[in-house]
Amino acid sequence: MDQRTNRRKFLTGMVISDKMNKTRVVQVRFTSMHEKYDKTIRRAVKYKAHDEKNESRTGDTVRIMETRPISKEKRWMIQEIVKK
């Protein structure tokens, strides 16, 4: 890895859609505390990620890496499949 790769963001999430060619929809879950009510809030964000070899399938846990814009909505790339 070069120096530029170290500044990129990495997230881990689950593939929820593999219907597009070379594109996967990855859902990343976050938890945070509400400032006023001290309640745990669960959030989920969906990212479109580039998968060059079409290796990942629905239900896989993957690690995605921030990258240059590939298309209108794709700014992430699947780096590795953590769990099939």
Phi and psi in degrees as a GROMACS rama.xvg file:
@    title "Ramachandran Plot"
@    xaxis  label "Phi"
@    yaxis  label "Psi"
@TYPE xy
-88.5131  -177.763  ASP-2
-67.3863  -33.0146  GLN-3
-66.4781  -34.2957  ARG-4
-64.0946  -32.8476  THR-5
-67.745  -23.4026  ASN-6
-85.4222  -9.21288  ARG-7
-77.4415  155.891  ARG-8
-87.0925  146.171  LYS-9
-125.214  136.958  PHE-10
-133.668  154.407  LEU-11
-118.62  131.32  THR-12
-155.097  -175.671  GLY-13
-113.154  138.044  MET-14
-73.7389  122.534  VAL-15
-110.167  -10.1668  ILE-16
-151.286  132.972  SER-17
-129.129  31.3181  ASP-18
-83.3835  -17.2159  LYS-19
-92.6831  153.719  MET-20
-78.3097  122.982  ASN-21
63.1128  17.2011  LYS-22
-134.042  136.314  THR-23
-125.915  144.998  ARG-24
-97.863  119.869  VAL-25
-112.451  127.611  VAL-26
-100.502  124.29  GLN-27
-111.591  128.033  VAL-28
-101.448  137.82  ARG-29
-125.075  150.053  PHE-30
-126.439  142.337  THR-31
-149.157  163.03  SER-32
-96.7154  137.508  MET-33
-73.3962  132.241  HIS-34
-64.7242  -42.198  GLU-35
-83.6293  -44.9834  LYS-36
-97.5751  -3.70376  TYR-37
51.4214  40.3416  ASP-38
-110.391  142.29  LYS-39
-75.3858  126.811  THR-40
-110.253  129.314  ILE-41
-102.628  129.668  ARG-42
-127.285  153.547  ARG-43
-133.363  134.896  ALA-44
-122.899  137.949  VAL-45
-103.841  132.315  LYS-46
-122.028  143.034  TYR-47
-92.1451  125.694  LYS-48
-123.369  145.644  ALA-49
-84.2238  130.88  HIS-50
-128.264  95.4171  ASP-51
-59.5089  -40.5389  GLU-52
-98.4176  6.06911  LYS-53
53.6345  42.3535  ASN-54
-84.9295  -35.9073  GLU-55
-80.2768  150.753  SER-56
-126.839  168.225  ARG-57
-59.1033  132.302  THR-58
98.0462  -12.6409  GLY-59
-73.69  145.716  ASP-60
-95.2155  125.467  THR-61
-128.693  159.528  VAL-62
-109.117  125.251  ARG-63
-111.352  150.265  ILE-64
-123.629  137.253  MET-65
-66.5381  140.091  GLU-66
-147.25  -178.072  THR-67
-66.6719  159.088  ARG-68
-61.5381  125.496  PRO-69
-97.1948  -36.0903  ILE-70
-149.096  -164.7  SER-71
-59.0631  -41.5035  LYS-72
-115.148  -9.77105  GLU-73
-90.3331  115.776  LYS-74
-128.865  11.2165  ARG-75
-129.99  155.953  TRP-76
-135.262  138.138  MET-77
-73.5911  120.529  ILE-78
-89.0198  -44.3713  GLN-79
-155.508  156.229  GLU-80
-95.6166  114.603  ILE-81
-76.6106  -44.9334  VAL-82
-146.577  130.059  LYS-83
